[in-house]
Amino acid sequence: MDEREILSVGRLVAFTDGVFAIAITLLVVNFDEPSGPDSELAHQLTDQWPALLAYFLSFAVIGRFWVVHHRVFAIVRRLDFALLGFNLVYLAFVVLIPFTTEVLGDYSDTTEAVVLYAAAIGGVATFNWLMIRHALTRDHIQPDRRFSAAPFAGTAALVNPGVFLASIPVGFVSPLAAELMWTALAIAWPLRRRRALAGVQRTPRQDASR
């Protein structure tokens, strides 16, 4: 029996969804419950603003990766052990995000915290690209839906892991500069997303006209 016949796409997706759900839920444990007199409550809450920013950043990052995974694996028709392995390594970096988020929230002005966070997100983004690229090159994607997954494994998609990985050496010089690189990526993402969608919409029309 072919290995692809005994590997279940449904089980992989269910397992992955569970890991994502746990990772995104664990983000909230990074906050400290206020204690002390009522008069100090506002002060204790405002003191946690770095953790709050790290929380929203990581929630958006995890949510984005889950959406991409959901869209791509909805059109995956079969698996091989290599694709399964890519997915497991990808999830290994995903589950690191809550820990690195807590470190970033507590030590956002330190090189170590910034480098650790950038390495975790860079790892997720890199294996996300490799995983989707493998699925496309090995024809694991439904032939008539390849255009939907292609933008996530193209050259332009390397910008995401590239920025986070490039911010690691920058973080040794200036943690703030590395964090600004992430901010710039977040601002530019909607523009890149709109351009990618325009390309996806043109592709099926071009194929239909041939």
Secondary structure, DSSP 8 states (H G I E B T S, - for coil): --HHHHS-HHHHHHHHHHHHHHHHHHGGGGS----S-GGGHHHHHHTTHHHHHHHHHHHHHHHHHHHHHHHHHTSB----HHHHHHHHHHHHHHTTHHHHHHHHHHSTTSHHHHHHHHHHHHHHHHHHHHHHHHHHHTT-B-GGGHHHHGGGGSSGGGHHHHHHHHHHHHHHH-HHHHHHHHHHHHHHHHHHHHHHHHHHHHHHHHHHH-
